[in-house]
Each structure stands twice: as C-alpha cells, then as structure tokens.
Amino acid sequence: MKTFLHIEACPIRDIISRLGDKWSLLVLATLNVNGTMRFNDIHKSIGDISQRMLTVTLRSLEADGLVVRKIYAEVPPRVEYKLTESGSELMPYLNNLVEWAVKNMENIENNRKKYEKIKA
C-alpha cells in the first residue's frame, strides 16, 4: 500500500492548498495567456475578483516564486506582473487540468444532479 506523508511539509498538500483556492489558477492562466500585465488589466481580465483578493493572490503567488512583480520608479508608479520561469514550467500541467475540466464539466454536472436526486 502506498501512503502519503503525514507531515506538515508534505509537498502535495502544500502545493494543492496554495493553488487550489478560487483565484490562483485563474491568475496564473491569465498571466500565461497575456504575458506581462498590470494589476488593473489582470483585474479586468478575471472580472469577478475583488481588488483585495487579487492583491492577496498575487502576493501569495509571488511568495511561492510563481509570479514576479516589477515596480517602475515613475509618477505614478507602474507595477507589472509576469510568470517566473517556475510559473511557466507549471503551466503545461495546469493547461492539462483546464482541458480536462472543459472536456468533462458537462458529465460532472450531470453526475452531481443524479447524486443529488439519489440523496434527496
């Protein structure tokens, strides 16, 4: 029997918990498709994310080394975000997940409806 690490430093748990939130994958996918972007452009491209949550998400991705933030000494200051090399290396895996989700979403929704009917 294979087991997974039951320690705080389990890489699977750590990475999934960081990327499994509501916004991180969307931010990464947006930067992957669009390249370097300013904060407001990321905000507009995602649409329903609050400015505060986008800030929190970008900081988290920056802390993980997946996104880099560059501040230009201008008035007003200009800040741009882009994927790091590590973030770019992650994207083929995330793209596979996105493709799988698009391909299987209708079936998953149908299964959820069937399950709810059985449980009702």
Phi and psi in degrees as a GROMACS rama.xvg file:
@    title "Ramachandran Plot"
@    xaxis  label "Phi"
@    yaxis  label "Psi"
@TYPE xy
-86.8764  141.738  LYS-2
-125.329  160.609  THR-3
-107.559  149.857  PHE-4
-57.0533  133.267  LEU-5
-104.144  52.6479  HIS-6
-130.585  162.001  ILE-7
-63.6196  -28.7981  GLU-8
-90.2886  20.9459  ALA-9
-62.9532  117.956  CYS-10
-63.2002  -35.0073  PRO-11
-64.2631  -51.0308  ILE-12
-61.1126  -43.0899  ARG-13
-63.0619  -50.5325  ASP-14
-68.227  -44.4625  ILE-15
-63.6455  -39.209  ILE-16
-66.2115  -33.618  SER-17
-75.831  -41.1635  ARG-18
-91.0732  -12.6978  LEU-19
-86.4421  7.40856  GLY-20
-75.2836  -178.431  ASP-21
-71.16  -25.8886  LYS-22
-116.883  -25.2493  TRP-23
-57.2362  -46.6809  SER-24
-63.8001  -37.5396  LEU-25
-66.5767  -40.1779  LEU-26
-64.3865  -46.5138  VAL-27
-61.1349  -44.4379  LEU-28
-64.068  -39.2607  ALA-29
-63.4615  -45.4114  THR-30
-67.525  -34.0478  LEU-31
-64.5052  -43.7328  ASN-32
-74.7568  -40.075  VAL-33
-98.4649  -13.4014  ASN-34
77.8348  -147.926  GLY-35
-64.2885  131.902  THR-36
-139.544  152.313  MET-37
-87.0673  161.176  ARG-38
-53.0387  -51.7311  PHE-39
-63.7231  -31.9176  ASN-40
-68.7412  -39.9686  ASP-41
-62.4703  -45.8457  ILE-42
-58.0079  -46.0232  HIS-43
-65.9866  -36.8621  LYS-44
-70.747  -29.8535  SER-45
-88.8737  -38.0581  ILE-46
89.107  -68.8166  GLY-47
-96.1136  16.1037  ASP-48
-93.1454  138.313  ILE-49
-74.5257  158.223  SER-50
-61.7225  -40.0493  GLN-51
-62.4929  -45.1847  ARG-52
-68.7023  -34.2939  MET-53
-64.7132  -41.9093  LEU-54
-60.149  -47.5075  THR-55
-61.1029  -43.9039  VAL-56
-65.1227  -45.9412  THR-57
-62.2241  -40.4259  LEU-58
-63.0399  -41.4543  ARG-59
-64.0397  -44.3232  SER-60
-67.229  -34.323  LEU-61
-67.6383  -42.6537  GLU-62
-61.6569  -33.6117  ALA-63
-81.6817  -5.99017  ASP-64
79.6893  20.4193  GLY-65
-96.0556  -23.3572  LEU-66
-131.379  143.423  VAL-67
-117.266  141.657  VAL-68
-112.046  130.548  ARG-69
-120.571  126.092  LYS-70
-105.296  128.722  ILE-71
-100.004  134.252  TYR-72
-79.3807  75.8319  ALA-73
-127.212  167.97  GLU-74
-119.961  115.707  VAL-75
-71.3545  158.68  PRO-76
-61.0182  140.993  PRO-77
-109.658  131.937  ARG-78
-124.544  130.029  VAL-79
-124.283  151.175  GLU-80
-124.294  144.828  TYR-81
-153.719  162.485  LYS-82
-69.3884  143.773  LEU-83
-81.2701  177.565  THR-84
-60.0055  -41.3944  GLU-85
-63.3827  -42.4235  SER-86
-62.665  -40.4902  GLY-87
-65.8272  -37.0458  SER-88
-65.7582  -29.0483  GLU-89
-73.5528  -27.946  LEU-90
-60.3217  -37.7202  MET-91
-58.9901  -35.6604  PRO-92
-69.2995  -42.8729  TYR-93
-67.4219  -37.9351  LEU-94
-62.4346  -37.9727  ASN-95
-62.525  -40.8698  ASN-96
-63.937  -43.0438  LEU-97
-62.1114  -46.5966  VAL-98
-59.4508  -43.5271  GLU-99
-61.9956  -43.9648  TRP-100
-62.3977  -44.6151  ALA-101
-63.1192  -43.8646  VAL-102
-64.2891  -36.1006  LYS-103
-106.318  -1.76101  ASN-104
-61.1901  -42.9627  MET-105
-61.3675  -43.9388  GLU-106
-63.5695  -41.3318  ASN-107
-63.6253  -44.2004  ILE-108
-61.3189  -41.9635  GLU-109
-63.4922  -41.821  ASN-110
-64.5274  -38.2231  ASN-111
-63.0896  -43.024  ARG-112
-62.2486  -44.175  LYS-113
-61.0108  -42.9005  LYS-114
-63.2239  -44.346  TYR-115
-62.5605  -37.3403  GLU-116
-64.6317  -40.8665  LYS-117
-65.3371  -41.6844  ILE-118
-76.2755  -19.4244  LYS-119
